[in-house]
Amino acid sequence: MARLHACYDWAVAGLARSPLVEAAFERLAVPADPDTLILHHGGLRAMVQGSYGG
């Protein structure tokens, strides 16, 4: 549970300067895969799936 919480903290901390905010204010087009708007989405996805790190 702590690992998942850390993942969310990591993702939300970058939210203020992310493309997600830009898309919300219509300054950026939303891509076909909206997950790509999250900073470091690949690393975050790997953490949640348990395949990040060693």
Secondary structure, 3 states (H helix, E strand, C coil): CHHHHHHHHHHHHCHHHCHHHHHHCCCCCCCCCHHHHCCCHHHHHHHHHCCCCC
